[in-house]
Amino acid sequence: MATVALDSLDDPRLASYRNLKDKELARQGGRFIAEGENVVRRLLASTIQAESVLVAKRKLGAIAPLVGPHTLLLLADDELIERIIGFEFHSGVLACGIRPPSPPIDAVLAPPPRPALAVVCQQITNTQNLGALIRVSAAFGANAMILGQRCCDPYFRQAVRVSMGTVFSLPMVRSRDLLSDLDRLGEMDVQRWAAVLSSDAQALKSLPPPPPPARVALVFGNEAQGLDEQTIQRCTKRVIIPMRLGTDSLNVAVAAAIFLYHLTG
């Protein structure tokens, strides 16, 4: 581990931290930014490579022992960090990580007869919703998340922050063809439960969790449009959470938490 004290906003080693958009970071070497001490701690404890860690001098003692030998440790005062990130209140800890490649489904879900639990997102385009969904999925022990082609990037800054760094421990499979991947889950003896609002769906509470070893993928759509019919047809069950007082939908992370608790609680 090399430690470098910085005193200028123009230092080239700060390039990844200075006002770069998420898409630009992704294009420039597949990088992402992690913000906050707890999030950075989870990054450093994971198998994902941290290219550099930027810390305020007051945090050096807490963070330096966690930084690996191949990670650059950048040290700055609070004023410089405030100028970099654009606001005053911060924990004084950021990191630049290298995006891991998307693993194949077979690498993250055990073969039968072992249990498997996946969360499938067809089109989650809000980074806060995706971050919350990642955190919920990790909390209930999902083995992986499978993201459709129209999902936002789980390594966007806000998604990473809202996930509280659980994105670093939960495998993210970026699907190139979600319908084919749903068929592949069927070949792997994984039940696919589609979360829907249709009147012909089964109420979640009426469905007992599959007996162990359970192999289930929960499939969620966009909050505005839900799941398209082609996706629903690839699923083995259509499942609804009954609601009252005229409520017609739930936040996708809330719905996922209810489904996951029903399966694992």
C-alpha positions in Angstrom: 0.0 0.0 0.0 1.3 3.4 -1.0 0.2 6.5 0.8 0.1 9.8 -0.9 -0.7 13.2 0.8 -2.6 15.5 -1.6 -2.9 19.3 -1.5 -4.3 20.2 -4.9 -7.7 19.5 -6.5 -5.8 19.2 -9.8 -3.8 16.2 -8.7 -4.3 13.6 -11.5 -4.8 10.8 -8.9 -8.1 12.5 -8.0 -9.4 12.3 -11.5 -11.9 9.5 -10.7 -13.3 11.5 -7.8 -13.7 14.9 -9.4 -17.2 15.5 -10.8 -17.2 12.5 -13.0 -20.6 11.0 -13.9 -21.2 7.4 -13.3 -21.3 6.5 -17.0 -18.0 8.3 -17.6 -16.4 6.3 -14.8 -17.8 3.1 -16.3 -16.3 3.9 -19.7 -12.9 4.9 -18.3 -11.7 1.6 -17.1 -14.9 0.2 -15.6 -14.6 2.1 -12.3 -17.2 3.2 -9.7 -17.2 5.4 -6.6 -18.1 4.2 -3.1 -19.0 6.9 -0.6 -19.1 6.7 3.2 -17.1 4.8 5.8 -19.3 1.8 6.2 -19.7 1.4 2.4 -15.9 1.6 1.9 -15.3 -0.8 4.7 -17.5 -3.3 2.9 -15.7 -2.7 -0.3 -12.3 -3.3 1.3 -13.6 -6.5 2.9 -14.9 -7.9 -0.4 -13.2 -9.6 -3.3 -13.7 -6.5 -5.5 -10.6 -4.6 -6.2 -10.3 -1.0 -4.8 -8.0 1.0 -7.0 -7.7 3.8 -4.5 -9.1 5.0 -1.2 -9.5 8.7 -0.4 -9.5 9.6 3.3 -9.6 12.7 5.4 -6.6 12.9 7.7 -8.8 12.4 10.8 -9.8 8.9 9.4 -6.4 7.6 8.5 -5.9 5.5 11.6 -9.3 3.8 11.2 -9.0 3.1 7.5 -5.3 2.5 6.7 -5.1 -0.9 8.3 -7.9 -2.1 6.0 -6.3 -1.1 2.8 -4.6 -3.8 0.8 -1.1 -3.8 -0.7 -2.4 -3.1 -4.3 -4.6 -0.1 -3.4 -3.4 3.5 -3.4 -4.3 5.4 -0.2 -4.9 9.1 -0.9 -4.8 11.5 2.1 -6.4 14.9 2.1 -7.8 17.4 4.5 -11.5 17.9 4.9 -11.6 21.1 3.0 -10.1 19.5 -0.1 -12.5 16.6 0.1 -15.4 19.0 0.4 -14.3 20.7 -2.8 -14.1 17.3 -4.5 -17.5 15.9 -3.6 -19.3 19.2 -3.4 -20.8 19.3 0.0 -19.7 19.9 3.6 -21.1 17.0 5.5 -19.3 13.8 4.7 -17.7 10.9 6.6 -14.2 11.6 5.0 -13.9 8.2 3.3 -14.4 7.5 -0.4 -13.0 4.8 -2.7 -12.7 4.1 -6.4 -13.4 0.5 -7.2 -13.0 -1.7 -10.3 -16.3 -3.2 -11.5 -16.3 -7.0 -11.4 -17.4 -8.9 -14.5 -20.9 -10.3 -14.6 -20.8 -13.9 -13.6 -22.8 -16.6 -15.4 -26.0 -17.8 -13.6 -24.5 -21.3 -13.2 -21.6 -19.8 -11.2 -23.8 -18.1 -8.6 -26.7 -20.5 -8.2 -26.0 -24.0 -6.9 -27.2 -27.0 -8.9 -30.0 -29.1 -7.7 -30.7 -30.5 -5.2 -29.0 -27.7 -3.3 -31.2 -24.7 -2.4 -31.1 -21.5 -4.5 -32.7 -18.1 -4.1 -32.4 -15.4 -6.8 -34.1 -12.0 -7.2 -34.8 -11.1 -10.9 -35.3 -7.5 -12.0 -36.7 -6.9 -15.4 -36.6 -3.1 -15.5 -35.7 -1.2 -12.4 -34.5 2.2 -13.7 -34.4 4.1 -10.4 -31.0 3.9 -8.7 -32.4 4.4 -5.2 -35.0 1.6 -5.7 -32.3 -0.8 -7.1 -30.0 0.0 -4.2 -32.7 -0.7 -1.7 -33.6 -3.9 -3.5 -30.0 -5.1 -3.4 -29.8 -4.4 0.4 -33.1 -6.2 1.0 -32.0 -9.2 -1.1 -28.7 -9.5 0.7 -30.4 -9.2 4.1 -32.7 -12.2 3.4 -29.9 -14.4 2.0 -30.4 -14.2 -1.8 -27.6 -16.0 -3.7 -27.7 -13.6 -6.6 -29.5 -10.8 -8.4 -30.3 -11.1 -12.1 -30.7 -7.7 -13.9 -32.5 -7.3 -17.2 -31.1 -5.3 -20.0 -33.1 -2.2 -19.1 -32.1 -2.1 -15.5 -29.9 0.7 -14.2 -26.4 0.0 -13.2 -26.0 -1.5 -9.7 -22.6 0.2 -9.4 -23.9 3.7 -10.0 -22.9 5.9 -7.0 -26.4 6.3 -5.5 -27.3 2.6 -5.9 -24.0 1.6 -4.1 -24.7 4.1 -1.3 -28.4 3.1 -0.8 -27.3 -0.6 -0.8 -25.0 0.2 2.0 -22.2 -1.7 0.2 -24.1 -5.0 0.1 -23.7 -4.8 -3.7 -20.1 -5.9 -3.1 -21.2 -9.2 -1.5 -24.3 -10.1 -3.6 -23.4 -11.4 -7.1 -24.8 -9.2 -9.9 -25.7 -11.0 -13.1 -26.2 -8.6 -16.0 -28.5 -10.5 -18.4 -28.2 -10.1 -22.1 -31.4 -11.9 -22.7 -33.7 -12.1 -19.7 -36.3 -14.5 -21.3 -33.5 -17.0 -22.1 -32.1 -16.7 -18.6 -35.6 -17.4 -17.1 -35.7 -20.5 -19.3 -32.3 -21.4 -18.0 -33.5 -21.1 -14.4 -36.3 -23.5 -15.3 -33.7 -26.0 -16.7 -32.0 -25.6 -13.3 -35.2 -26.7 -11.5 -35.7 -23.2 -10.1 -39.3 -22.1 -9.6 -40.0 -18.6 -10.9 -42.6 -16.5 -9.0 -43.8 -13.4 -10.9 -44.9 -10.5 -8.7 -48.0 -9.2 -10.4 -51.2 -7.3 -9.8 -53.5 -9.3 -11.9 -56.8 -10.7 -10.5 -56.0 -14.3 -11.5 -52.8 -14.3 -9.4 -52.4 -16.3 -6.2 -52.2 -14.4 -2.9 -48.7 -14.7 -1.4 -50.0 -15.7 2.0 -51.9 -18.6 0.4 -48.6 -20.1 -1.0 -46.6 -22.1 1.5 -42.8 -21.7 1.0 -41.4 -24.6 -1.0 -40.0 -27.4 1.1 -36.3 -27.5 1.4 -34.2 -27.5 -0.5 -36.1 -24.6 -2.0 -35.1 -23.3 -5.4 -36.9 -20.1 -6.2 -36.4 -16.9 -8.3 -38.6 -13.9 -7.5 -39.3 -11.8 -10.6 -40.1 -8.1 -10.2 -40.9 -5.6 -12.9 -40.9 -1.8 -13.2 -43.2 -0.1 -10.6 -45.1 1.8 -13.3 -45.5 -0.9 -16.0 -45.0 -4.2 -14.0 -43.9 -7.3 -15.9 -44.6 -7.8 -19.5 -46.6 -10.8 -20.6 -43.7 -12.6 -22.2 -41.8 -12.5 -18.9 -44.8 -13.6 -16.9 -45.3 -16.6 -19.3 -41.8 -17.8 -18.4 -42.7 -18.0 -14.7 -44.3 -20.9 -12.9 -46.5 -18.8 -10.6 -48.2 -15.5 -10.7 -48.3 -14.0 -7.2 -49.9 -10.9 -5.7 -49.7 -9.2 -2.3 -53.3 -8.2 -1.5 -53.6 -4.6 -0.5 -56.3 -2.4 1.2 -57.6 1.1 1.2 -57.3 1.5 -2.6 -53.5 1.0 -2.6 -52.6 -0.3 -6.0 -48.9 -0.9 -5.7 -45.9 -1.1 -3.3 -42.3 0.2 -3.7 -40.4 -2.7 -5.3 -38.0 -3.0 -2.4 -40.9 -3.2 0.0 -42.6 -5.8 -2.1 -39.4 -7.8 -2.4 -38.9 -7.7 1.4 -42.4 -9.2 1.9 -41.8 -11.9 -0.6 -38.4 -12.8 0.8 -39.6 -12.8 4.4 -42.4 -15.2 3.3 -39.9 -17.5 1.7 -37.2 -17.4 4.4 -38.7 -16.1 7.6 
